[in-house]
Amino acid sequence: MSEEYEETDIRDILYDPDNNDPIVLQDQDGNNVMFEQIALFPIDGTEYVLLRPVDHIEGMEEDELLVFRLVEEDDSASLEIVTDRNLAEKVFDEFLKLVEEEGEDEGGEEE
């Protein structure tokens, strides 16, 4: 039984709360690399995505995340890695704030 590959819009994958499948991107050498989506949120009108590699990537620690920007052009969208260290840190800091706020919203206060 063969299964046809249908190209899926990355937005359909990112915005689907029930999707647990890895996100497959290509590295600079054209190799497929699988990622787990950690978060998707806007900052200053731009959507950012935090992804964790499923398999080890040389030069990265096991718990490191990569920051991507969702780039929309016409009827398509793609992910672009954020290479500006200051911007990546800003996005990650915002993510930590969101996680902290979510914990407080869920009754994270200790008695």
Secondary structure, 3 states (H helix, E strand, C coil): CCCCCCCCCHHHHHCCCCCCCCEEEECCCCCEEEEEEEEEEEECCEEEEEEEECCCCCCCCCCCCEEEEEEEECCEEEEEECCCHHHHHHHHHHHHHHHHHHHHHCCCCCC
